[in-house]
């Protein structure tokens, strides 16, 4: 599986494109986050992710902008789709 970025032209320079499942797999999370540290669009990536995760059906998943789903939940609260399950 190849990582498919959300359709946003500002993410064209992302280092993660064509990197595969490491951004979704817990065991490869360190490798994914290390790649994010060097990425020129890391901040914009996180912004786009948070915009997408604000939708009513959204759930947090994967590494985006150098943050795991758990880290984003701790910092920004649960995504709307996760709150409905409680």
Biopython code that builds the backbone (N, CA, C, O; Angstrom):
import numpy as np
from Bio.PDB.StructureBuilder import StructureBuilder

atoms = [
    (1, "UNK", "N", (0.847, -1.178, 0.000)),
    (1, "UNK", "CA", (0.000, 0.000, 0.000)),
    (1, "UNK", "C", (0.888, 1.236, 0.000)),
    (1, "UNK", "O", (1.876, 1.290, 0.733)),
    (2, "UNK", "N", (0.554, 2.204, -0.796)),
    (2, "UNK", "CA", (1.299, 3.458, -0.881)),
    (2, "UNK", "C", (0.506, 4.551, -0.192)),
    (2, "UNK", "O", (-0.709, 4.655, -0.363)),
    (3, "UNK", "N", (1.198, 5.358, 0.585)),
    (3, "UNK", "CA", (0.555, 6.465, 1.276)),
    (3, "UNK", "C", (-0.026, 7.432, 0.263)),
    (3, "UNK", "O", (0.675, 7.888, -0.640)),
    (4, "UNK", "N", (-1.286, 7.743, 0.409)),
    (4, "UNK", "CA", (-1.945, 8.708, -0.451)),
    (4, "UNK", "C", (-2.223, 9.954, 0.364)),
    (4, "UNK", "O", (-3.044, 9.922, 1.280)),
    (5, "UNK", "N", (-1.559, 11.044, 0.051)),
    (5, "UNK", "CA", (-1.793, 12.294, 0.756)),
    (5, "UNK", "C", (-3.152, 12.852, 0.391)),
    (5, "UNK", "O", (-3.671, 12.614, -0.700)),
    (6, "UNK", "N", (-3.715, 13.595, 1.318)),
    (6, "UNK", "CA", (-4.961, 14.281, 1.041)),
    (6, "UNK", "C", (-4.715, 15.240, -0.120)),
    (6, "UNK", "O", (-3.626, 15.804, -0.229)),
    (7, "UNK", "N", (-5.701, 15.432, -0.985)),
    (7, "UNK", "CA", (-5.489, 16.279, -2.162)),
    (7, "UNK", "C", (-5.303, 17.749, -1.781)),
    (7, "UNK", "O", (-6.273, 18.501, -1.678)),
    (8, "UNK", "N", (-4.091, 18.133, -1.582)),
    (8, "UNK", "CA", (-3.758, 19.511, -1.244)),
    (8, "UNK", "C", (-2.428, 19.811, -1.911)),
    (8, "UNK", "O", (-1.420, 19.191, -1.570)),
    (9, "UNK", "N", (-2.398, 20.742, -2.852)),
    (9, "UNK", "CA", (-1.163, 21.022, -3.578)),
    (9, "UNK", "C", (-0.021, 21.493, -2.687)),
    (9, "UNK", "O", (1.142, 21.389, -3.078)),
    (10, "UNK", "N", (-0.323, 22.009, -1.500)),
    (10, "UNK", "CA", (0.742, 22.464, -0.613)),
    (10, "UNK", "C", (1.512, 21.297, 0.001)),
    (10, "UNK", "O", (2.544, 21.508, 0.637)),
    (11, "UNK", "N", (1.022, 20.070, -0.180)),
    (11, "UNK", "CA", (1.706, 18.891, 0.351)),
    (11, "UNK", "C", (2.535, 18.167, -0.710)),
    (11, "UNK", "O", (3.042, 17.072, -0.465)),
    (12, "UNK", "N", (2.669, 18.770, -1.868)),
    (12, "UNK", "CA", (3.387, 18.121, -2.972)),
    (12, "UNK", "C", (4.828, 17.774, -2.624)),
    (12, "UNK", "O", (5.365, 16.798, -3.149)),
    (13, "UNK", "N", (5.461, 18.541, -1.762)),
    (13, "UNK", "CA", (6.854, 18.291, -1.400)),
    (13, "UNK", "C", (7.034, 17.363, -0.213)),
    (13, "UNK", "O", (8.139, 17.248, 0.316)),
    (14, "UNK", "N", (5.979, 16.706, 0.211)),
    (14, "UNK", "CA", (6.054, 15.831, 1.383)),
    (14, "UNK", "C", (7.031, 14.681, 1.170)),
    (14, "UNK", "O", (7.018, 14.026, 0.127)),
    (15, "UNK", "N", (7.869, 14.445, 2.156)),
    (15, "UNK", "CA", (8.847, 13.355, 2.072)),
    (15, "UNK", "C", (8.202, 11.985, 2.218)),
    (15, "UNK", "O", (8.826, 10.979, 1.882)),
    (16, "UNK", "N", (6.975, 11.919, 2.709)),
    (16, "UNK", "CA", (6.332, 10.640, 2.974)),
    (16, "UNK", "C", (5.677, 10.007, 1.752)),
    (16, "UNK", "O", (5.320, 8.830, 1.793)),
    (17, "UNK", "N", (5.512, 10.752, 0.675)),
    (17, "UNK", "CA", (4.833, 10.142, -0.464)),
    (17, "UNK", "C", (5.624, 8.924, -0.940)),
    (17, "UNK", "O", (6.852, 8.947, -1.019)),
    (18, "UNK", "N", (4.897, 7.884, -1.247)),
    (18, "UNK", "CA", (5.453, 6.596, -1.673)),
    (18, "UNK", "C", (6.203, 5.863, -0.564)),
    (18, "UNK", "O", (7.056, 5.024, -0.854)),
    (19, "UNK", "N", (5.908, 6.159, 0.680)),
    (19, "UNK", "CA", (6.593, 5.507, 1.797)),
    (19, "UNK", "C", (5.845, 4.296, 2.342)),
    (19, "UNK", "O", (6.406, 3.542, 3.137)),
    (20, "UNK", "N", (4.616, 4.094, 1.944)),
    (20, "UNK", "CA", (3.904, 2.892, 2.369)),
    (20, "UNK", "C", (3.307, 2.962, 3.758)),
    (20, "UNK", "O", (2.944, 4.034, 4.242)),
    (21, "UNK", "N", (3.210, 1.804, 4.393)),
    (21, "UNK", "CA", (2.435, 1.648, 5.615)),
    (21, "UNK", "C", (3.103, 2.144, 6.891)),
    (21, "UNK", "O", (2.467, 2.112, 7.944)),
    (22, "UNK", "N", (4.318, 2.587, 6.853)),
    (22, "UNK", "CA", (4.994, 3.003, 8.088)),
    (22, "UNK", "C", (4.259, 4.127, 8.801)),
    (22, "UNK", "O", (4.453, 4.320, 10.001)),
    (23, "UNK", "N", (3.431, 4.864, 8.098)),
    (23, "UNK", "CA", (2.697, 5.955, 8.727)),
    (23, "UNK", "C", (1.402, 5.483, 9.376)),
    (23, "UNK", "O", (0.685, 6.268, 9.996)),
    (24, "UNK", "N", (1.112, 4.204, 9.228)),
    (24, "UNK", "CA", (-0.116, 3.659, 9.805)),
    (24, "UNK", "C", (0.153, 2.510, 10.753)),
    (24, "UNK", "O", (-0.769, 2.039, 11.420)),
    (25, "UNK", "N", (1.362, 2.056, 10.829)),
    (25, "UNK", "CA", (1.719, 0.887, 11.619)),
    (25, "UNK", "C", (2.448, 1.308, 12.886)),
    (25, "UNK", "O", (3.438, 2.036, 12.819)),
    (26, "UNK", "N", (1.973, 0.860, 14.028)),
    (26, "UNK", "CA", (2.593, 1.226, 15.293)),
    (26, "UNK", "C", (4.053, 0.834, 15.378)),
    (26, "UNK", "O", (4.852, 1.559, 15.970)),
    (27, "UNK", "N", (4.415, -0.291, 14.801)),
    (27, "UNK", "CA", (5.794, -0.771, 14.927)),
    (27, "UNK", "C", (6.775, 0.060, 14.111)),
    (27, "UNK", "O", (7.975, 0.018, 14.382)),
    (28, "UNK", "N", (6.312, 0.801, 13.139)),
    (28, "UNK", "CA", (7.209, 1.606, 12.309)),
    (28, "UNK", "C", (7.058, 3.101, 12.588)),
    (28, "UNK", "O", (7.566, 3.931, 11.836)),
    (29, "UNK", "N", (6.375, 3.430, 13.645)),
    (29, "UNK", "CA", (6.064, 4.825, 13.963)),
    (29, "UNK", "C", (7.322, 5.679, 14.126)),
    (29, "UNK", "O", (7.347, 6.817, 13.658)),
    (30, "UNK", "N", (8.353, 5.165, 14.770)),
    (30, "UNK", "CA", (9.580, 5.945, 14.969)),
    (30, "UNK", "C", (10.196, 6.342, 13.639)),
    (30, "UNK", "O", (10.660, 7.470, 13.473)),
    (31, "UNK", "N", (10.199, 5.426, 12.708)),
    (31, "UNK", "CA", (10.753, 5.703, 11.375)),
    (31, "UNK", "C", (9.939, 6.782, 10.670)),
    (31, "UNK", "O", (10.501, 7.680, 10.043)),
    (32, "UNK", "N", (8.626, 6.695, 10.772)),
    (32, "UNK", "CA", (7.760, 7.692, 10.144)),
    (32, "UNK", "C", (7.988, 9.070, 10.760)),
    (32, "UNK", "O", (8.098, 10.063, 10.042)),
    (33, "UNK", "N", (8.059, 9.129, 12.078)),
    (33, "UNK", "CA", (8.246, 10.412, 12.742)),
    (33, "UNK", "C", (9.611, 11.014, 12.418)),
    (33, "UNK", "O", (9.741, 12.234, 12.318)),
    (34, "UNK", "N", (10.614, 10.181, 12.254)),
    (34, "UNK", "CA", (11.947, 10.683, 11.886)),
    (34, "UNK", "C", (11.899, 11.331, 10.503)),
    (34, "UNK", "O", (12.542, 12.357, 10.279)),
    (35, "UNK", "N", (11.154, 10.750, 9.588)),
    (35, "UNK", "CA", (11.000, 11.319, 8.256)),
    (35, "UNK", "C", (10.279, 12.665, 8.353)),
    (35, "UNK", "O", (10.640, 13.613, 7.656)),
    (36, "UNK", "N", (9.273, 12.749, 9.204)),
    (36, "UNK", "CA", (8.537, 14.004, 9.391)),
    (36, "UNK", "C", (9.437, 15.126, 9.898)),
    (36, "UNK", "O", (9.267, 16.283, 9.512)),
    (37, "UNK", "N", (10.381, 14.794, 10.751)),
    (37, "UNK", "CA", (11.272, 15.809, 11.308)),
    (37, "UNK", "C", (12.016, 16.578, 10.226)),
    (37, "UNK", "O", (12.308, 17.762, 10.392)),
    (38, "UNK", "N", (12.322, 15.915, 9.127)),
    (38, "UNK", "CA", (13.074, 16.529, 8.027)),
    (38, "UNK", "C", (12.170, 17.111, 6.932)),
    (38, "UNK", "O", (12.656, 17.757, 6.003)),
    (39, "UNK", "N", (10.880, 16.887, 7.041)),
    (39, "UNK", "CA", (9.963, 17.233, 5.954)),
    (39, "UNK", "C", (9.708, 18.739, 5.866)),
    (39, "UNK", "O", (9.422, 19.379, 6.879)),
    (40, "UNK", "N", (9.810, 19.305, 4.664)),
    (40, "UNK", "CA", (9.600, 20.743, 4.489)),
    (40, "UNK", "C", (8.131, 21.182, 4.623)),
    (40, "UNK", "O", (7.860, 22.374, 4.763)),
    (41, "UNK", "N", (7.192, 20.243, 4.582)),
    (41, "UNK", "CA", (5.763, 20.603, 4.680)),
    (41, "UNK", "C", (5.121, 20.037, 5.947)),
    (41, "UNK", "O", (3.901, 19.889, 6.009)),
    (42, "UNK", "N", (5.925, 19.726, 6.944)),
    (42, "UNK", "CA", (5.411, 19.099, 8.171)),
    (42, "UNK", "C", (4.304, 19.921, 8.826)),
    (42, "UNK", "O", (3.266, 19.366, 9.185)),
    (43, "UNK", "N", (4.495, 21.208, 8.987)),
    (43, "UNK", "CA", (3.484, 22.038, 9.646)),
    (43, "UNK", "C", (2.187, 22.080, 8.848)),
    (43, "UNK", "O", (1.100, 21.963, 9.413)),
    (44, "UNK", "N", (2.305, 22.247, 7.536)),
    (44, "UNK", "CA", (1.101, 22.275, 6.693)),
    (44, "UNK", "C", (0.404, 20.910, 6.716)),
    (44, "UNK", "O", (-0.825, 20.840, 6.700)),
    (45, "UNK", "N", (1.175, 19.845, 6.752)),
    (45, "UNK", "CA", (0.621, 18.501, 6.816)),
    (45, "UNK", "C", (-0.258, 18.346, 8.060)),
    (45, "UNK", "O", (-1.366, 17.815, 7.981)),
    (46, "UNK", "N", (0.236, 18.806, 9.194)),
    (46, "UNK", "CA", (-0.547, 18.725, 10.421)),
    (46, "UNK", "C", (-1.807, 19.576, 10.313)),
    (46, "UNK", "O", (-2.874, 19.155, 10.760)),
    (47, "UNK", "N", (-1.703, 20.755, 9.733)),
    (47, "UNK", "CA", (-2.884, 21.613, 9.545)),
    (47, "UNK", "C", (-3.941, 20.913, 8.701)),
    (47, "UNK", "O", (-5.119, 20.902, 9.058)),
    (48, "UNK", "N", (-3.519, 20.329, 7.580)),
    (48, "UNK", "CA", (-4.454, 19.633, 6.692)),
    (48, "UNK", "C", (-5.082, 18.455, 7.430)),
    (48, "UNK", "O", (-6.287, 18.228, 7.328)),
    (49, "UNK", "N", (-4.284, 17.720, 8.159)),
    (49, "UNK", "CA", (-4.785, 16.587, 8.923)),
    (49, "UNK", "C", (-5.856, 17.027, 9.917)),
    (49, "UNK", "O", (-6.925, 16.421, 9.993)),
    (50, "UNK", "N", (-5.573, 18.066, 10.664)),
    (50, "UNK", "CA", (-6.534, 18.545, 11.665)),
    (50, "UNK", "C", (-7.809, 19.065, 11.008)),
    (50, "UNK", "O", (-8.898, 18.911, 11.560)),
    (51, "UNK", "N", (-7.681, 19.675, 9.838)),
    (51, "UNK", "CA", (-8.875, 20.109, 9.100)),
    (51, "UNK", "C", (-9.727, 18.897, 8.730)),
    (51, "UNK", "O", (-10.944, 18.911, 8.913)),
    (52, "UNK", "N", (-9.092, 17.857, 8.212)),
    (52, "UNK", "CA", (-9.813, 16.637, 7.826)),
    (52, "UNK", "C", (-10.409, 15.940, 9.046)),
    (52, "UNK", "O", (-11.530, 15.435, 8.989)),
    (53, "UNK", "N", (-9.670, 15.912, 10.136)),
    (53, "UNK", "CA", (-10.138, 15.225, 11.335)),
    (53, "UNK", "C", (-11.230, 15.994, 12.068)),
    (53, "UNK", "O", (-11.814, 15.471, 13.017)),
    (54, "UNK", "N", (-11.517, 17.217, 11.651)),
    (54, "UNK", "CA", (-12.584, 17.987, 12.288)),
    (54, "UNK", "C", (-13.957, 17.658, 11.698)),
    (54, "UNK", "O", (-14.974, 18.137, 12.201)),
    (55, "UNK", "N", (-13.993, 16.866, 10.663)),
    (55, "UNK", "CA", (-15.275, 16.496, 10.045)),
    (55, "UNK", "C", (-16.065, 15.590, 10.994)),
    (55, "UNK", "O", (-15.465, 14.864, 11.787)),
    (56, "UNK", "N", (-17.401, 15.622, 10.927)),
    (56, "UNK", "CA", (-18.231, 14.889, 11.893)),
    (56, "UNK", "C", (-17.960, 13.383, 11.971)),
    (56, "UNK", "O", (-18.145, 12.792, 13.036)),
    (57, "UNK", "N", (-17.545, 12.769, 10.919)),
    (57, "UNK", "CA", (-17.328, 11.324, 10.885)),
    (57, "UNK", "C", (-15.865, 10.931, 11.127)),
    (57, "UNK", "O", (-15.529, 9.747, 11.121)),
    (58, "UNK", "N", (-15.015, 11.908, 11.337)),
    (58, "UNK", "CA", (-13.567, 11.674, 11.363)),
    (58, "UNK", "C", (-13.097, 10.878, 12.577)),
    (58, "UNK", "O", (-13.662, 10.955, 13.668)),
    (59, "UNK", "N", (-12.049, 10.121, 12.338)),
    (59, "UNK", "CA", (-11.321, 9.410, 13.390)),
    (59, "UNK", "C", (-9.845, 9.752, 13.210)),
    (59, "UNK", "O", (-9.403, 10.074, 12.108)),
    (60, "UNK", "N", (-9.104, 9.679, 14.283)),
    (60, "UNK", "CA", (-7.664, 9.929, 14.201)),
    (60, "UNK", "C", (-6.949, 8.626, 13.858)),
    (60, "UNK", "O", (-7.257, 7.571, 14.414)),
    (61, "UNK", "N", (-5.988, 8.713, 12.933)),
    (61, "UNK", "CA", (-5.213, 7.535, 12.525)),
    (61, "UNK", "C", (-3.887, 8.004, 11.944)),
    (61, "UNK", "O", (-3.794, 9.098, 11.387)),
    (62, "UNK", "N", (-2.901, 7.198, 12.073)),
    (62, "UNK", "CA", (-1.621, 7.435, 11.423)),
    (62, "UNK", "C", (-0.786, 8.588, 11.959)),
    (62, "UNK", "O", (-1.187, 9.302, 12.877)),
    (63, "UNK", "N", (0.368, 8.743, 11.368)),
    (63, "UNK", "CA", (1.305, 9.834, 11.687)),
    (63, "UNK", "C", (1.119, 10.919, 10.636)),
    (63, "UNK", "O", (1.237, 10.665, 9.437)),
    (64, "UNK", "N", (0.831, 12.114, 11.095)),
    (64, "UNK", "CA", (0.646, 13.275, 10.215)),
    (64, "UNK", "C", (1.350, 14.457, 10.859)),
    (64, "UNK", "O", (1.142, 14.722, 12.043)),
    (65, "UNK", "N", (2.162, 15.160, 10.124)),
    (65, "UNK", "CA", (2.842, 16.328, 10.663)),
    (65, "UNK", "C", (3.740, 16.001, 11.848)),
    (65, "UNK", "O", (3.991, 16.855, 12.699)),
    (66, "UNK", "N", (4.217, 14.777, 11.899)),
    (66, "UNK", "CA", (5.116, 14.367, 12.975)),
    (66, "UNK", "C", (4.425, 13.929, 14.251)),
    (66, "UNK", "O", (5.093, 13.636, 15.242)),
    (67, "UNK", "N", (3.098, 13.879, 14.249)),
    (67, "UNK", "CA", (2.357, 13.485, 15.454)),
    (67, "UNK", "C", (1.554, 12.215, 15.200)),
    (67, "UNK", "O", (0.965, 12.038, 14.134)),
    (68, "UNK", "N", (1.540, 11.338, 16.195)),
    (68, "UNK", "CA", (0.717, 10.133, 16.098)),
    (68, "UNK", "C", (-0.731, 10.494, 16.411)),
    (68, "UNK", "O", (-1.013, 11.588, 16.900)),
    (69, "UNK", "N", (-1.639, 9.578, 16.131)),
    (69, "UNK", "CA", (-3.053, 9.795, 16.440)),
    (69, "UNK", "C", (-3.250, 10.029, 17.938)),
    (69, "UNK", "O", (-4.045, 10.881, 18.333)),
    (70, "UNK", "N", (-2.542, 9.288, 18.758)),
    (70, "UNK", "CA", (-2.661, 9.455, 20.213)),
    (70, "UNK", "C", (-2.170, 10.832, 20.644)),
    (70, "UNK", "O", (-2.801, 11.480, 21.479)),
    (71, "UNK", "N", (-1.064, 11.278, 20.089)),
    (71, "UNK", "CA", (-0.546, 12.609, 20.434)),
    (71, "UNK", "C", (-1.511, 13.711, 20.007)),
    (71, "UNK", "O", (-1.706, 14.683, 20.737)),
    (72, "UNK", "N", (-2.115, 13.564, 18.832)),
    (72, "UNK", "CA", (-3.083, 14.578, 18.379)),
    (72, "UNK", "C", (-4.307, 14.581, 19.282)),
    (72, "UNK", "O", (-4.841, 15.647, 19.591)),
    (73, "UNK", "N", (-4.757, 13.421, 19.705)),
    (73, "UNK", "CA", (-5.914, 13.355, 20.601)),
    (73, "UNK", "C", (-5.584, 14.008, 21.937)),
    (73, "UNK", "O", (-6.399, 14.757, 22.475)),
    (74, "UNK", "N", (-4.404, 13.735, 22.476)),
    (74, "UNK", "CA", (-4.006, 14.348, 23.751)),
    (74, "UNK", "C", (-3.927, 15.870, 23.652)),
    (74, "UNK", "O", (-4.327, 16.581, 24.574)),
    (75, "UNK", "N", (-3.415, 16.359, 22.538)),
    (75, "UNK", "CA", (-3.230, 17.806, 22.389)),
    (75, "UNK", "C", (-4.501, 18.531, 21.953)),
    (75, "UNK", "O", (-4.785, 19.630, 22.431)),
    (76, "UNK", "N", (-5.270, 17.916, 21.044)),
    (76, "UNK", "CA", (-6.414, 18.608, 20.436)),
    (76, "UNK", "C", (-7.766, 18.009, 20.808)),
    (76, "UNK", "O", (-8.800, 18.532, 20.392)),
    (77, "UNK", "N", (-7.781, 16.929, 21.579)),
    (77, "UNK", "CA", (-9.029, 16.259, 21.930)),
    (77, "UNK", "C", (-9.422, 15.240, 20.883)),
    (77, "UNK", "O", (-8.811, 15.186, 19.815)),
    (78, "UNK", "N", (-10.433, 14.426, 21.167)),
    (78, "UNK", "CA", (-10.828, 13.391, 20.208)),
    (78, "UNK", "C", (-11.461, 13.982, 18.956)),
    (78, "UNK", "O", (-12.038, 15.069, 18.983)),
    (79, "UNK", "N", (-11.340, 13.247, 17.868)),
    (79, "UNK", "CA", (-11.999, 13.644, 16.627)),
    (79, "UNK", "C", (-13.504, 13.442, 16.804)),
    (79, "UNK", "O", (-13.914, 12.606, 17.611)),
    (80, "UNK", "N", (-14.336, 14.185, 16.071)),
    (80, "UNK", "CA", (-15.776, 14.079, 16.234)),
    (80, "UNK", "C", (-16.309, 12.649, 16.100)),
    (80, "UNK", "O", (-17.195, 12.259, 16.860)),
    (81, "UNK", "N", (-15.805, 11.880, 15.177)),
    (81, "UNK", "CA", (-16.271, 10.501, 15.007)),
    (81, "UNK", "C", (-15.945, 9.622, 16.198)),
    (81, "UNK", "O", (-16.632, 8.630, 16.440)),
    (82, "UNK", "N", (-14.916, 9.965, 16.939)),
    (82, "UNK", "CA", (-14.542, 9.204, 18.138)),
    (82, "UNK", "C", (-15.399, 9.603, 19.322)),
    (82, "UNK", "O", (-15.658, 8.773, 20.194)),
    (83, "UNK", "N", (-15.847, 10.842, 19.378)),
    (83, "UNK", "CA", (-16.668, 11.303, 20.497)),
    (83, "UNK", "C", (-18.045, 10.645, 20.472)),
    (83, "UNK", "O", (-18.643, 10.427, 21.526)),
    (84, "UNK", "N", (-18.552, 10.328, 19.288)),
    (84, "UNK", "CA", (-19.879, 9.734, 19.165)),
    (84, "UNK", "C", (-19.941, 8.325, 19.726)),
    (84, "UNK", "O", (-21.015, 7.833, 20.072)),
    (85, "UNK", "N", (-18.768, 7.667, 19.816)),
    (85, "UNK", "CA", (-18.732, 6.297, 20.306)),
    (85, "UNK", "C", (-18.796, 6.219, 21.824)),
    (85, "UNK", "O", (-19.133, 5.171, 22.374)),
    (86, "UNK", "N", (-18.480, 7.303, 22.503)),
    (86, "UNK", "CA", (-18.404, 7.267, 23.975)),
    (86, "UNK", "C", (-19.757, 7.097, 24.618)),
    (86, "UNK", "O", (-19.856, 7.049, 25.844)),
]
sb = StructureBuilder()
sb.init_structure("model")
sb.init_model(0)
sb.init_chain("A")
sb.init_seg("    ")
for serial, (resi, resn, name, xyz) in enumerate(atoms, 1):
    if name == "N":
        sb.init_residue(resn, " ", resi, " ")
    sb.init_atom(name, np.array(xyz, "f"), 0.0, 1.0, " ", f" {name:<3s}", serial, name[0])
structure = sb.get_structure()
